[in-house]
Amino acid sequence: MFKKVQLRLSFFCSLAMGLILLIMTCLCLAFSESSIRSRNETVFRNNASSILSYIDSQQTLSHTWLSQMEHNYGIIIDILDGGSPLLYNRLRSHDASQDLLDLARSVAVSEYGLNPETFRSSSVLCQYEAFSVTSKNCGEYYVMAALMPRKGSYLDIVILCPAFLPAGQLWQQRLFFGTGSAAVWIILTILAWFFIGRMLRPIKENRQRQIQFIASASHELRSPLAVILSALSAARTAAPGDQPRFFGSIESEGQRMTRLVNDMLLLANSDNKTWSIRPSLTDLDTLLLETYEKYEPAAHEKRLHLQIDLPEDALTPCFCDKERIGQTLSILLDNAFSYTPAGGTVQMCAKTTDKYSAISVTDNGPGIPDDQKEKIFDRFYRADEARSSRGHFGLGLCIAKEIVLLHKGKLTVSDAPEGGAVFTILLPQTAK
């Protein structure tokens, strides 16, 4: 399912990026071609002005120079001397551009006033204009038209240059932009596939944890249900004196199911962000003493030594939910009692710093391997299945961690100096 979602999201991202790249490529290509055209027009005007300045300074014109200018600049130079073509013009064919030359001179006369007849009778030394014309047969051309006095006569000069880009250059540029955009699109598509996969990974892991949670919860609920049904069936046929024993099993398993359901509801409220706390200033030394008195009989019954270590000075009150932190301590003590062998020691201690209030529960049991220190806070996880009692479902440490996180604190586990494990609750002093 997630592969299909990843494929679809990647396809839509690729399609969106492709459209954006296509639009950007077209805009960039249009801007580039417009810039080239503008630059070519500026270059043409500068070259044409230089040619006109050179012609104006020369008494005679060299056919070789004119031919070289046409070849170097890719232009057409047409000169009329007193209305008659120069010998240079007659030596080469203007068949392909004659209509364009006539159009250029017509526009120069009608729109810019470069009329040879008016010019001959005027006192103006030189007139010129730069503009563009478009012919159906030849396309668009830049034009520099000039009228220049020449020994009692005049020169009618028209210089033409194609305004359009050469087909080879145009297609080469388009191929460059298209290839670059295609390469970028492919790279972005590949990156989108991997990034979407990474984004979906937490969702996939969360779904897998939900599946495992449901499977584990079903397994945990099935066991007491099987005992209850078996005890009911046996109670129906048992002698009256034996029935209380079966009813006791039913009650015990019912209470076990109640604890499991309550734990699952707590975690569900935590997942839905509906699990709230009611913090208030709490004396941690009082909380630890009350917890010690509550669990000392259980420790004596299990033949364990329960100790409490408090500093001589009073602890700084902590802003926390006393009931929830007490619940967390109960979970840590139950866990320590389950894994500490008879004759062992479980110790509670507390201290405060400028930033944290720290409460620790230390045991001298078998300890927790490094590769399991993170896993023990997972739901329904048991570090040692063979040592887990029927009253433990593997949810206690998970609930404890959620309670501490609600206080914006930390719950850590480390190795005890003399063997065993140390669970430490760190509560920030400024938590409100």
C-alpha positions in Angstrom: 0.0 0.0 0.0 2.8 2.4 0.9 4.6 1.7 -2.3 1.5 2.6 -4.2 1.1 5.8 -2.3 4.8 6.6 -2.8 4.4 6.0 -6.5 1.3 8.1 -6.9 2.8 11.0 -4.8 6.0 10.8 -6.8 4.1 10.9 -10.1 2.1 14.0 -9.1 5.2 15.7 -7.7 7.0 14.8 -10.9 4.1 16.1 -13.0 4.0 19.4 -11.1 7.7 19.9 -11.2 7.7 19.1 -15.0 5.0 21.7 -15.6 6.9 24.3 -13.6 10.2 23.5 -15.3 8.5 23.7 -18.7 7.1 27.1 -18.0 10.4 28.3 -16.5 12.3 26.9 -19.5 10.0 28.7 -22.0 10.2 32.0 -20.1 14.0 31.7 -19.8 14.3 30.8 -23.5 12.1 33.7 -24.5 14.1 36.1 -22.3 17.4 34.7 -23.7 16.3 35.1 -27.3 15.0 38.6 -26.6 18.3 39.5 -24.9 20.2 38.1 -27.9 18.0 40.1 -30.3 18.5 43.3 -28.3 22.2 42.7 -28.1 22.4 42.0 -31.9 20.5 45.1 -32.6 22.9 47.2 -30.5 25.9 45.6 -32.2 24.4 46.2 -35.6 23.8 49.9 -34.9 27.3 50.3 -33.6 28.8 48.6 -36.6 26.6 50.5 -39.0 27.5 53.8 -37.4 31.2 52.9 -37.8 30.7 52.0 -41.4 28.9 55.3 -42.1 31.7 57.2 -40.3 34.3 55.5 -42.4 32.4 56.1 -45.7 32.0 59.8 -44.7 35.7 60.2 -44.2 36.8 58.5 -47.5 37.0 60.2 -50.9 36.8 56.8 -52.7 35.3 53.5 -51.6 37.1 50.2 -51.9 35.1 47.4 -53.2 37.3 45.0 -51.2 36.6 46.9 -48.0 32.8 46.9 -48.6 32.9 43.1 -49.4 34.9 42.5 -46.2 32.5 44.5 -44.1 29.5 42.5 -45.5 31.4 39.2 -44.8 32.6 40.1 -41.3 29.3 41.5 -40.0 26.9 39.4 -42.0 25.2 42.4 -43.5 24.2 43.8 -46.8 25.4 47.3 -47.9 23.6 49.0 -50.7 24.8 52.4 -52.0 23.3 54.7 -54.6 25.4 57.6 -55.8 23.1 60.3 -57.0 20.4 57.8 -57.5 22.5 55.4 -59.5 24.0 52.1 -58.1 27.7 52.0 -57.5 29.8 49.6 -59.6 30.1 47.5 -56.4 26.3 47.0 -56.3 26.2 46.0 -60.0 29.0 43.4 -59.5 26.9 41.2 -57.3 23.3 40.1 -57.3 20.7 41.7 -55.0 17.9 39.6 -56.4 17.0 38.0 -53.1 17.1 41.3 -51.2 16.1 43.9 -53.8 12.5 43.9 -52.6 13.7 44.3 -49.0 16.0 47.2 -50.1 13.1 48.9 -51.8 11.0 48.4 -48.7 13.7 49.9 -46.5 14.1 53.0 -48.6 10.3 53.4 -48.8 10.0 53.3 -45.1 12.9 55.7 -44.6 11.2 58.2 -46.9 7.6 57.8 -45.6 8.2 57.5 -41.9 11.6 59.1 -41.3 11.8 61.8 -44.0 15.0 60.6 -45.6 13.9 61.9 -49.0 16.8 62.2 -51.5 15.2 65.0 -53.4 14.6 67.1 -50.2 18.0 66.3 -49.0 19.7 67.6 -52.2 18.1 71.0 -51.7 18.8 71.2 -48.0 21.8 72.3 -46.1 21.9 69.3 -43.9 25.3 67.6 -44.0 24.1 64.0 -43.1 20.9 62.3 -42.1 20.5 58.7 -40.9 18.0 56.6 -39.0 17.9 53.1 -37.6 14.8 51.0 -37.7 13.5 47.5 -38.6 11.3 46.2 -41.5 9.6 42.9 -42.1 9.2 41.3 -45.4 7.0 38.3 -46.1 9.7 36.6 -48.1 12.8 37.5 -46.1 11.5 38.0 -42.5 12.6 40.8 -40.2 15.7 42.9 -40.8 17.5 45.7 -38.9 18.0 48.8 -41.2 20.4 51.7 -41.1 19.4 54.2 -43.8 21.5 57.3 -44.4 21.7 60.3 -46.8 25.3 61.6 -47.1 26.5 64.6 -49.2 29.2 63.7 -51.7 30.9 66.4 -54.0 27.8 68.1 -55.3 25.8 64.9 -55.2 24.8 62.5 -52.4 25.1 58.9 -51.3 21.9 57.0 -50.5 23.1 54.2 -48.2 21.1 51.3 -46.8 22.6 48.7 -44.5 20.6 45.5 -43.7 21.1 42.8 -41.1 18.9 39.9 -40.3 17.0 40.4 -37.0 16.2 36.7 -36.6 18.6 34.3 -35.0 20.2 31.7 -37.3 18.3 28.5 -37.3 21.3 26.5 -36.2 22.0 28.8 -33.2 18.3 28.9 -32.3 17.9 25.2 -32.3 21.2 24.7 -30.5 20.0 27.0 -27.7 16.6 25.4 -27.5 18.3 21.9 -27.4 20.6 23.1 -24.6 17.7 24.5 -22.5 15.5 21.4 -23.2 18.3 19.0 -22.3 19.1 20.9 -19.1 15.5 21.0 -18.0 15.0 17.3 -18.8 18.1 16.4 -16.7 16.9 18.6 -13.8 13.4 17.0 -14.0 14.8 13.5 -13.9 17.0 14.4 -10.9 14.1 16.1 -9.1 11.9 13.1 -9.8 14.4 10.7 -8.3 14.9 13.0 -5.3 11.1 13.2 -4.9 10.8 9.4 -4.9 13.4 9.1 -2.1 12.2 12.1 0.0 8.6 10.9 -0.2 9.8 7.5 0.9 11.5 9.0 3.9 8.4 11.0 4.7 6.2 7.9 4.6 8.6 5.9 6.7 7.4 7.2 10.1 3.8 6.6 9.0 4.6 3.1 7.9 6.4 2.4 11.2 3.6 3.9 13.1 1.1 1.7 11.3 3.3 -1.3 11.9 3.4 -0.4 15.6 -0.4 -0.2 15.7 -0.7 -3.6 14.1 1.8 -5.0 16.6 -0.1 -3.2 19.4 -3.4 -4.7 18.4 -1.9 -8.1 18.0 -0.2 -8.0 21.4 -3.3 -6.6 23.1 -5.5 -9.3 21.5 -3.0 -11.9 22.8 -3.0 -10.4 26.3 -6.8 -10.2 26.4 -7.2 -13.7 25.1 -5.3 -15.4 27.9 -7.5 -14.1 30.8 -10.6 -14.7 28.8 -9.6 -18.3 28.2 -9.1 -18.7 32.0 -12.4 -17.1 32.8 -14.4 -19.2 30.4 -12.5 -22.4 31.6 -13.2 -21.5 35.2 -16.9 -20.8 34.5 -17.2 -24.2 32.7 -15.6 -26.0 35.6 -17.6 -24.1 38.2 -20.9 -25.4 36.7 -19.9 -29.0 37.3 -17.8 -28.6 40.4 -19.0 -29.4 43.9 -20.2 -26.5 46.0 -17.1 -26.6 48.1 -14.8 -26.2 45.1 -16.7 -23.4 43.4 -15.2 -20.5 45.4 -11.8 -21.5 44.0 -13.0 -21.1 40.5 -14.8 -17.9 41.3 -11.5 -16.6 42.7 -9.7 -17.3 39.5 -12.5 -15.5 37.5 -12.2 -12.5 39.8 -8.4 -12.4 39.6 -8.4 -12.7 35.8 -11.2 -10.0 35.5 -9.0 -7.6 37.6 -6.1 -8.4 35.3 -8.1 -7.6 32.3 -9.3 -4.4 33.9 -5.7 -3.3 34.5 -4.8 -4.1 30.9 -7.8 -2.1 29.6 -7.0 0.8 31.8 -3.4 0.8 30.6 -4.5 0.7 27.0 -6.9 3.6 27.6 -4.1 5.7 29.1 -1.9 5.1 26.1 -4.8 5.8 23.7 -5.4 9.1 25.5 -1.7 9.9 25.2 -1.7 9.2 21.5 -4.8 11.4 21.0 -3.2 14.2 23.1 -6.2 14.1 25.5 -4.2 12.9 28.5 -3.9 15.9 30.8 -2.0 16.5 34.0 -2.8 18.8 36.9 0.5 20.1 38.1 1.1 21.8 41.4 4.0 22.5 43.8 5.0 19.1 45.2 7.4 18.2 47.9 9.5 15.3 46.4 10.8 14.1 49.8 7.2 13.7 51.0 6.3 11.9 47.8 9.2 9.5 48.2 8.4 8.8 51.8 4.8 8.0 51.1 5.8 5.7 48.2 8.3 4.0 50.6 5.6 3.3 53.2 3.3 2.0 50.5 5.8 -0.5 49.0 7.8 -1.5 52.1 5.4 -4.4 52.9 5.6 -5.7 49.4 9.4 -5.6 49.5 9.4 -7.4 52.8 7.1 -10.1 51.3 9.5 -10.6 48.4 12.4 -10.6 50.8 13.9 -7.4 49.2 15.6 -4.5 51.0 13.8 -1.2 50.0 15.9 1.8 50.9 15.4 5.5 50.5 18.2 8.1 50.3 17.3 11.8 50.7 19.6 14.7 51.1 20.0 16.4 54.5 18.6 19.7 53.1 15.0 19.9 52.1 14.4 19.3 48.3 13.2 22.2 46.2 9.5 21.8 45.5 8.8 20.6 42.0 5.9 21.8 39.8 4.4 18.5 38.8 1.3 16.3 39.0 1.9 14.5 42.3 -0.5 11.6 41.4 1.1 10.9 38.0 4.6 11.1 39.3 3.6 8.7 42.1 2.2 6.4 39.5 5.5 6.6 37.6 7.4 5.7 40.8 5.0 2.8 41.4 5.7 1.4 37.9 9.5 1.7 38.4 9.3 0.0 41.8 7.0 -2.8 40.4 9.5 -3.3 37.6 12.5 -3.4 40.0 10.7 -5.9 42.3 10.0 -8.2 39.4 13.7 -8.4 38.3 15.5 -8.2 41.6 16.3 -11.6 43.1 15.4 -12.4 46.8 17.9 -10.7 49.2 18.5 -7.9 46.7 18.2 -4.2 47.3 16.0 -1.5 45.7 16.8 2.1 46.4 15.0 5.3 45.8 16.8 8.7 45.9 16.1 12.2 44.9 18.1 15.4 44.4 17.5 18.9 42.8 19.6 21.1 40.7 19.1 24.5 39.1 17.5 22.9 36.1 16.1 19.5 37.1 14.5 17.6 39.9 15.9 14.0 39.7 14.3 10.9 41.1 16.1 7.6 40.7 15.1 4.0 41.4 18.1 1.6 41.5 18.1 -2.2 41.8 20.8 -4.8 41.8 19.1 -7.3 39.5 20.5 -8.7 36.2 20.6 -5.3 34.6 19.5 -4.4 31.0 21.7 -5.0 28.0 22.7 -2.0 25.9 20.8 -3.2 22.9 17.6 -3.3 24.9 17.7 0.0 26.7 15.6 1.8 24.1 13.3 -1.1 23.4 12.1 -1.5 27.0 10.0 1.6 26.6 8.1 0.0 23.7 4.6 -1.2 24.2 4.2 -4.9 25.2 8.0 -5.3 25.3 9.5 -7.6 27.9 13.2 -7.8 28.3 13.0 -11.3 29.6 9.8 -13.2 28.8 10.7 -16.1 31.1 10.9 -13.7 34.2 7.7 -11.8 33.4 4.8 -12.4 35.7 1.2 -12.6 34.6 0.5 -9.2 36.2 2.9 -7.4 33.8 1.9 -6.7 30.2 4.9 -4.8 29.0 3.0 -1.4 29.2 4.3 0.0 32.5 7.5 1.6 31.3 5.8 2.9 28.2 3.1 4.6 30.4 5.8 5.9 32.8 7.7 7.5 29.8 4.5 9.1 28.5 3.8 10.6 32.0 7.3 12.1 32.2 7.0 13.5 28.6 3.8 15.2 29.6 5.8 17.0 32.2 8.4 17.9 29.5 10.9 15.8 31.3 13.0 12.7 30.6 13.0 9.1 31.7 16.4 7.5 31.3 17.9 4.1 32.1 21.5 3.3 32.8 23.7 0.6 34.5 24.1 0.6 38.2 27.7 0.8 39.5 27.4 -2.6 41.3 25.2 -4.2 38.7 21.5 -3.8 38.0 19.7 -0.9 36.4 19.1 2.8 37.3 15.9 4.5 36.1 16.0 8.3 36.5 13.1 10.7 36.2 14.2 14.2 35.3 11.6 16.9 35.8 12.4 20.5 34.7 12.1 23.1 37.5 10.3 25.5 35.2 7.7 23.1 33.9 4.3 24.7 34.2 
